Amino acid sequence: MIKIYDVKSAKKSILKRIPPDETAVPPILLDRIAATFGERINAEEAVRRILRDVRSRGDAALREWSAKLDSFPADAPIRVPAEALTAALEALDPETRAALEVAADRIREFYRRQPLTSWFTNDLGGTLGQFIRPIQRVGLYVPGGTAPLPSSVLMSAIPAQVAGVKEIVIVTPPLRLQTTNDGQQTMVNGSSSIVSAVILAACALCDITEVYALGGAQAIAAIAYGTESVPAVDKIFGPGNLFVTLAKRQVFGAVGIDGLAGPTETVVIADENAKPAWVAADLLAQAEHDVLASAILLTPSRKLAEAVQVEVGRQMETLPRADILAQSLPGQSGIVITKDLDQAAALNNAYAPEHLCLAVADPWALSEKISNAGGIFMGEHSFEVLGDYVAGPSHVMPTGGSARFASPLNTWDFVHIISLIALNPATTAQIAPLAAKIARAEGLEAHARSADCRVNVDK
């Protein structure tokens, strides 16, 4: 059941951002680490060892860790064959394929409208400007656990393609093996593919041909450092589990990263006009992602709050991921009674959620008071699930309060800027003495003399 809070108690619980404590790892994960490494160590050290091993031993270490952590078959290829990608797309249910195609078209059209051009000016003496160049090679981590996400392929790969990235690599965890009654090992759900077929189909739909059946820290190590089979990339994108997040943080510097993703989160601000059943459905859609997901309703209407609470309980009874909801709803989720919509907006800005849904009579007016959110969903017909799949903007958004300073994934994440300096001699003669003056103020005489010699060319 989802709980109703007043503002004071909510600030001390569900609206309080608690810095992540790497030592506060779930006991079940600690047991798994201990079983894997033969000793009790923390997750950070476990990841460090995996990264170091893959960096030094390449494919051999990659296969060993994949076999140990993901039951990866010894004779299976790390790279998914191109024919498997094509076959997955051809075998995809026609209606699902059509839905993915519409989503891909809308995402592509959205990002084609994002300004992304080099520029130059001659107003400062000579030519100055910026070259916008696509990153040459990027790696996209696509989760493939309890809910494989083909939408994440589209939402990450298409902005990269629009930005002009030439080489896009997908890494996604292999399906776990299961043992049959006769002792044979097969893929879960009887799949003939080492990787989720719907993820492979999404890759084929985006014309991506370089896909590796790799997950966890070993996948990040492979694309960050490179192995005999997996060439390194320039920047890594995509959310993952704890091991993936820690690995991305540790490889940063050797390679770029998009950020460190935390559990997904939604805030709904609703007034008395909102439909309780719709609000409840939106909260449940978010909460079913993960046991650590957050779904929070802010409303000045106690009547609405109580109606939504009832609806959440009613709808939850028929949902297949009720076991996850039973943990995420009482854990990080709740309904908060606010004084008014202004206070709700202020609480949202302090919380800085990944998603903000405005289920109010005048969402445009309220949006003027919002400063922090990964994405704003305006009104009850622009609900967050549409943003997950087909609206257009990428569903990869900042989490954990990082919406205070970070942005949703976009084409700018896949380019870098090269400054252009092409001054004419007259401008050089005018500003070189100023450069020399500043250099001597900093105690850098060689800098100053480099400027002097351009001015005093006859001496």
MOSUL-V326882 format. One record per pair of residues at least 24 apart in sequence whose C-alpha atoms are under 6 Angstrom apart, sorted by the first residue. I is the first residue (numbers start at 1). J is the second residue. Records with the same first field share a line. If there is no record, write none. Layout:
# MOSUL-V326882
I: J, J
This chain:
# MOSUL-V326882
1: 313
2: 329, 330, 334
3: 334
4: 334, 335, 336
5: 335, 336
6: 336, 337
14: 332
51: 221
55: 225
58: 227
59: 227
78: 212, 213
79: 211, 212
80: 211, 212
85: 200, 201, 204
88: 197, 201
89: 201
103: 390
106: 392
107: 392
110: 392
125: 423, 424, 427
126: 422, 423, 424
127: 422, 423
128: 420, 421
129: 420
130: 418, 419, 420
131: 417, 418
132: 417
133: 415, 416
134: 164, 165, 414, 415
135: 165, 414, 415
136: 165, 166
137: 167, 168, 233, 234
138: 168, 233, 234, 235, 236
139: 169, 170, 233, 236
140: 170, 236, 237, 238
141: 171, 172, 238
142: 172
143: 172, 240
144: 173
150: 199, 202
155: 394
159: 410, 411
160: 414
163: 411
169: 210, 211
170: 211
171: 211, 212, 214
172: 213, 214, 215
173: 213, 214, 215
174: 213
216: 243, 244
217: 243, 244, 247
224: 255
262: 399, 400
263: 292, 293
264: 293
265: 293, 294, 295, 354
266: 295, 355, 356
267: 296, 297, 356
268: 297, 356, 357
269: 297, 298, 299, 358, 359
270: 299, 359, 360
271: 299, 360
272: 301, 304
274: 359
276: 307, 308
277: 311
280: 308, 311, 312
287: 325, 328
288: 324, 325
291: 324, 327, 328
292: 328
293: 328
294: 332, 333
295: 333
296: 333, 334, 335
297: 335
298: 336, 344
299: 337, 338
300: 337, 338, 339, 340
352: 401, 403, 404
354: 397, 398, 399
372: 403, 404
373: 403
374: 398, 403, 408
429: 455
